[in-house]
């Protein structure tokens, strides 16, 4: 899963996944979200193995709520996303720390504070 402002999303490593998607080894999904408060547009690209596509819908649900401005980001969402990405407990904790730091560095995401 890769998410960033639509203007910066060109840096996603989609070329590295293209062959796998074309072969059917990996499934790709994409969503564009517009924040109803700021108008910020965020693009998210999701990848999963065919047997694990069930992971995409709940990840989209969480990302949609946060990026559209329906609710603030929280640790519970980040833990859920980490688990949906298949991370173990230590990697989920690291993912939560990285996500917090990333939000702190982006002024437009600071209002997505943790509850």
Secondary structure, 3 states (H helix, E strand, C coil): CEEEECCCHHHCCHHHHHHHHHHCCEEEEEEEEECCCCCCEEEEEEEEEHHHCHHHHHHHHHHHHHHCCCCCCCHHHHHHHHHHCCCCHHHHHHHHHHHHHHHHHCHHHCCCCCC
